[in-house]
Amino acid sequence: MTECDFAIVGAGIIGAAVAYKLSQRQPDARIMMFDKETDCAAHQTGRNSGVIHAGVYYAPGSYKARFCRAGLEHTFELCKEFGLPHEQCGKLIVATSEDELPALEELYHRCEQNELQPQRLTAAEIQRREPAINAVGGFFVAQTGITDYKAITGCLLQQAIAQGQCQIHYQHKLESIEDSNNGMLLRFSHPRGETTVRAAKLINCAGIYSDELIRMQGLECDFRMLPFKGEYYRLNSKYDDISRHLIYPVPDPAMPFLGVHLTRMIGGYTTVGPNAVLTTGREAYNSLFSTDAEWLHLFAHGDVWKLLWRYRRAAVKELHSSLSKTHYARLVSRYCPGITAADFLPYRAGIRAQAVDKNGLLVHDFKFVESTHALHVGNAPSPAATSALPIADEIINRLF
């Protein structure tokens, strides 16, 4: 039997940040990381928009607001220290009609509450800054940037290995968790058979599978992780320099999604997206439908039906954007006229892991579930990538 001080399940950016921070604080600790894939950042981390968020949207005092504000600085510092790709290009949030101005004003004040320094812009000032953008008003947040989160994840893991006794085991799927008086007994399957590991502490960073691990341990879990597919398109190369900044619409305040936006990407190209449509599989990247019977597991509970009914109008809109590229292009052309579906090139989709409670309500903030020998990161939606290092500090502080 293999033994370790810390077993981390999930090699996304949060798991990598925990390994990095633990190796700094306790360089003699035996850290083992496990992931069912063949490489790090295979899912949500490696399939997001690459934005370093500043904390525009989040309720003041929430985990999201605090972690994002701290993570913004830490992410840029890490990129500079290790020569990772990044650019602080700023974000422009625009209203395309007078009806959107009250919500825009609320966002502006939230920026101020979250200690940002937003700059109001008139329609004429937006036009001067961004000639391709059509808006009646907006504001600019200079702190926002872009990076490559897969590169950051790889860097954090390299540093963890170099600084301490950290080992990474890919193609290891967790099959069972047994809680005992002196730690956790974990059984993994892998291509060579099975491995049993005794860990003093278990840290669950499994993303969309996090609730499954909580229940596997036998803990009460009052939420489920549901997969929301985000579809992106890459724009034709003639749009590579269409904007100097990231361009965001005013989002629906009832939903934790930010709308279809224009994103300058590391690599010099531009993407549009994502939408957010509930899909039938936790890894259904290429279709709305899973390739097995997973949809039965996802839709056999009342929470999902309550969710769909509560947000039925938004759900229909998001499904429409998924089924119709023309409609998707129309969403973008509201603030960037001229873009059509013919300008869309294929690009990777992502799955956002979103916690939903038994009443069908979206869980908007980060959520942790703890026991004597385990800490589960139960809900870590955007801006989790930006916030990874502060989240790791929170996790470690809770462990000791």
Stockholm file with secondary structure:
# STOCKHOLM 1.0

chainA/1-400         MTECDFAIVGAGIIGAAVAYKLSQRQPDARIMMFDKETDCAAHQTGRNSGVIHAGVYYAPGSYKARFCRAGLEHTFELCKEFGLPHEQCGKLIVATSEDELPALEELYHRCEQNELQPQRLTAAEIQRREPAINAVGGFFVAQTGITDYKAITGCLLQQAIAQGQCQIHYQHKLESIEDSNNGMLLRFSHPRGETTVRAAKLINCAGIYSDELIRMQGLECDFRMLPFKGEYYRLNSKYDDISRHLIYPVPDPAMPFLGVHLTRMIGGYTTVGPNAVLTTGREAYNSLFSTDAEWLHLFAHGDVWKLLWRYRRAAVKELHSSLSKTHYARLVSRYCPGITAADFLPYRAGIRAQAVDKNGLLVHDFKFVESTHALHVGNAPSPAATSALPIADEIINRLF
#=GR chainA/1-400 SS CEEEEEEEECCSHHHHHHHHHHHHHCTTSEEEEECSSSSSSCSTGGGSCCEECCCSSSCTTSHHHHHHHHHHHHHHHHHHHHTCCEECCCEEEEESSGGGHHHHHHHHHHHHHTTCCCEEEEHHHHHHHCTTCCCSEEEEETTCEEECHHHHHHHHHHHHHHHSEEEEECSCEEEEEEEETTEEEEEEEETTEEEEEEEEEEEECCGGGHHHHHHHTTCCCCEEEEEEEECCEEECGGGTTSCSSEEEECCCTTSSCCCSEEEECTTSCEEEECCCEECSSTTCCSSSSCSSTHHHHHHSSHHHHHHHHHTHHHHHHHHHHHHCHHHHHHHHHTTSTTCCGGGEECCCCEEEEEEEETTSCBCCSCEEEEETTEEEEEECCTTTTTTHHHHHHHHHHHHC
#=GC SS_cons         CEEEEEEEECCSHHHHHHHHHHHHHCTTSEEEEECSSSSSSCSTGGGSCCEECCCSSSCTTSHHHHHHHHHHHHHHHHHHHHTCCEECCCEEEEESSGGGHHHHHHHHHHHHHTTCCCEEEEHHHHHHHCTTCCCSEEEEETTCEEECHHHHHHHHHHHHHHHSEEEEECSCEEEEEEEETTEEEEEEEETTEEEEEEEEEEEECCGGGHHHHHHHTTCCCCEEEEEEEECCEEECGGGTTSCSSEEEECCCTTSSCCCSEEEECTTSCEEEECCCEECSSTTCCSSSSCSSTHHHHHHSSHHHHHHHHHTHHHHHHHHHHHHCHHHHHHHHHTTSTTCCGGGEECCCCEEEEEEEETTSCBCCSCEEEEETTEEEEEECCTTTTTTHHHHHHHHHHHHC
//
